[in-house]
Amino acid sequence: MAKPSSGTVNPHSRTGVRIVVAGDQGTGKSSLIITAAADNFPVNVPPVLPPTRLPEDLYPDRVPITIIDTSSRPEDSDKVAEELQRADTVVLTYACDRPETLENLSIFWLPHLRKLEVKVPVIVVGCKLDLRDENQQVSLEQVMSPIMQQFREIETCIECSASRHIQVPEVFYYAQKAVLHPTAPLFDQESQTLKPRCVRALKRIFILCDHDRDGALSDAELNDFQVKCFNAPLQPSEIVGVKKVVQEKLSEGVNERGLTLTGFLFLHALFIEKGRLETTWTVLRKFGYNDDIKLADDLIPPIKRAPDQSVELTNEALDFLKAIFEAFDGDGDGMLRPRELDELFSTAPECPWTGIYDDAAERNAFGGLSLDAFLSEWALMTLLNPTFSVENLIYIGYPGDPSSAIRVTRRRRLDRKKQHSDRNVLQCFVFGPRKAGKSALLNSFIGRPYLESYNPTTEDRYAVNVVDIPMENKKYLVLREIPEDGVRKLLSNKESLASCDIAVFVHDRSDESSWRTSSELLVEIASHGEDTGFEVPCLIVAAKDDLDAFPMAIQESTRVSQDMGVEAPIPISVKLGDFNNLTRRIVTAAELPHLSIPETEAGRSRKQYHRLINRSLMAVSVGAAVVVVGLAAYRVYAARKNASG
């Protein structure tokens, strides 16, 4: 594989590189900058130079460079700090004839950059090479190795002489290169290996280029890859040479079919070790990767939706995921074990199902996911973060247009008017006081055993599974548990109920205070829906049906149900495994969103007021119409009377 040609147009998204030069007083900062810009060593140097721009065509990448000189005066330290924090890369200078200035890099300058949280590449430059004492000749590697071990942000070290024009252009070439082709995302200097995210991206690229899926890049496939990335074909002798280099170092890097993935990765590690990072970066960028080795934003279609619309996977995407599941289910047991799931996502920057997704779907004793559970995880990810979902579909090889993988559903407000929801993924908010049985409900929904011990939920938690509805497609139901302490935060957002298809209010039927808190939450949520226009169907769940109900439970629940116009509480016992068809009832209520909407007293009064106003307006308009008709009749009568007279 060849280097990118030096005549290429800027392939980077960057419009410029800002290099800030800092270091002790008298280390040659300003002289270095003037010599680089004017190709002339200055006789008189001002204390601090204004921003200096290098010609765009000075280096192969053709990205403009702006160099910022900094003052060494203590009173200017705040301004220097500000410039360092705006830098794309920092050049730290020391004077080769003054060892104390080199020591000051590790004593002051490098710790200072860390204190300022400047997280950009650093180039260490020894200036005034021509003035160094010839009796103290020590190699740059010997001098810098311990410092570079301590400060991994140092990308390159170089010595130069502005007065003798030794390696001055190279200083800013390496500084620019550290920004455009950084080492840190690709390569671990300590272990001398490619970083995991780089390996995963290169693996995806290898698979995309392996058109016949035989696990190796043939000569023709290698040539296509070369043309795509570098706009130039490889000669047959060059292909032989590439494979020979790999085979000499790594026998498994080449087989009878061509260059293997192991060989492909070895080549890139070799390029990086030899300082040819631009080769690997050119490949990554040609396949749409950004500096974080993730797909660039412009490759993922923007998704526009109203707050009460949600996003679901299309049948096309679901068919692809079913095929992928089958392909990675190596032992054909109908389950994806953790190892198989890791392999499936091995071409993504990392497995996306961490955090809230990690504990959201049903798994077997070995941590495996069934097809339903696998698709449920995708349904949840698409609901919560559709852009991230599409991005991961692309990583694992979705072949179609990314926009064909998703659909935006109809607005929930319109669903209520049409009296039906055609969503395939339904989100249910689960409210209730502590110890009501919310977590037990979620656990049972994803096949977890009942536990007597109580572990309070402190953050929102999700559980997702398939619910089979007779005569319909499978529905994916997402239960979102909202802790009692989290309700206020949720309702601080006016649109918090917009994404909710149905709300469930759980209480412990043996505890009167649990019922009271749950019914208060019902009124609070109903009021919020009425005030914001995002009303949601609601169901009441009487958990722990294996315990005796508190006195007056039936009378109290009947009163609230009738007053608010919702169904009577649904009794369940997670402990006994008696769920009273709860999940089906949740789905059915969500599909008929005009029913089961609770009405508060304030909401009723508001509706009566609006009805009264509408009737008054109707009476006024009818009265006005009668007057107009009467006036017209009188005019006709008067006209006829005049005619007969």
Phi, psi and omega in degrees: 000137186268164171289158171296144181291149185289346182267010184291149174286152182312112181270003187263157177282345181289140177261355179180164178236128182256113182252123178254127182257124181222164180157178181296160178297139175077017180268358174100022183299304185294320179298320178300315183293313182297317181296321179294321185280320187253354183058033181217135177279126185281145176276310178251126183244127176292159182303316179221132180275152170288167178308133185244131181252129177272150180303141184298327185268014182292325182237158187302328185286346176055040175252124183302142179243130172245126182254129180252118175278153180231153180279151177258001182285135181304324182291347179260011188299325180295318180293322178297316179301318180298317179294319180298323181288343178262001186284147168274330175205154183241132172257118177257126184254149167222162180262127184297338181266003181227089184305331181295333179286331174290317178300325183291343176297313182276339178279317185242302195296311182292316173298326179297318178298320179294319179299323179281356183059040175275106186250064178231163179298148179241132174250123178264126186235122173271110180268170177060042180303327183291343183262000184292142179296121183294340179281349181244053180280108176234140182293149179301323181298318179297319183291315191269340186305312180294326180291319180292330176295322182281324185239092185292346180289348177288119183272316185210151172237141182209147175249148182209170174221115179290321183291328179261002180057043179259117173057030178286310179300328182297329181303310185277340172295313180293325179295316178294318182298324180296334178273313185283328182227065186291148179281319191308316181291339187262323198223136176266110184296326184291312182269352182056044179225159174295143179284153185306316183294325177294316179301316183294321179293316180294327177296316178299317180298317179301313182297319179297328182272345179274078190298325182269004175053040180258008176083010179210151176267113177291174179301319180294318180292323176298319181293318177299319178299315181297318181293317181299316186276323189237006177057030179208132180285161174265137174286151179309321181293327179291320178298316177301318181296316180300311182294327179293318178301316181293313186295326180295327183263335191211102186298325182278003181284343180222137172231189185295341181268342179142207183279124181277172177300319179301317178293321180297316179292322179299317180302316181292323176298322179294315178303315184293318178299327181272008177082011181263056181296331182299333179294310180294320179295323178298317178298311182299315183290327178296332179262017169091012181272148177260190184293340177270006184056047170232162179297137179297148184304325185287353176273347183253122186297138176292145182243112179260130178203154175283162181302329182262023169249150176235173183240135180230159174284144177279169176300325179299315179292320180295321178297319177298315182294324177296319179293320178296317179303313181296320182295325184264355174279076189302321183268002175062029182267007179075013179226143171261111177286163181308321180295319179291324178292320177299319180293321179300318182266015184289351176256005172263158181305325173197169177294127185284346188267066173242177179065234185295336182279338189299327186240026190260341185239164181287131178232154177275185185298337181262009180081014182277154179249131171285173178300316179300317181292321178299312180291330177296318178300318178295320179298318179295314182296322180290325177294313187277325185212075186300325179297316178297322179295313179297319179303316181287330172299318179296316181302321185269008168105020178303122191275340186275181173299128182306328181291342179280355183273345185227158172225145177265128185282168176293154179296140180297326179299321178287325175304318181295322178292320181280350178063032176195144175243132179255020178294147174262342178241119184244134181253126181245120175277132181250111181253162175157161179286173176301146177062019179281334182114020180295309183297321178298322178296314179296317180299316181295327181296330180248029169076018178275147180289155178288136178240136178286329184291150182254122175239107184295142176269125183255342179233159175305141182226148183240146170222135183225140178201170178272139173240121179276121178249125181305139176068013180225170171292165173296143176247140175262119181254126178253118174262124179247109180278125180248113181300154180304320181289346183267356185293316181299316179298318180300313186281355175291344177260122184302329185263015188297332181266359184299326183269004184265128177271329181198148177242142179240135181244113186260137171220158175276113188293347179269355188238114184296322180293327177296317177297316183298314180297317181297318180290328175294320177297321178301314179297319182296315180292318179299317179298317180298318178297317179295321183288327186259347183087002179255065180286145182229146173298147182226144173234148177254132181242121176265096183279168179061049180292351177282350178257159178290140179288151177292155180303143179070013183299314183295314181298315181297312183294324178295317180299311182295316180301314181290318180299322186260354175073036177240168181295152177299153182306141179265115181281135176220157172224106178295322181300318181270357181073024180257106186251357172055038180055034188300313186294323176295321180293324176297312181298314181299316179295324179290329180285342177242071194288352178276345179262168175061020176271117183291152181233122178276168179298318179296321179295319177298314180300319180297318180294319179297320179298315180296321178296319179297314179300315181297320178296317180299316179297322179295316180298317179298316182292323177294316179301317179296322180295320179297316179301314181298315180297315179300317179296318180295319180296319180298319180297321178296314180300314182298320181295317180295319180299318179295323182292319182288329179287000000 
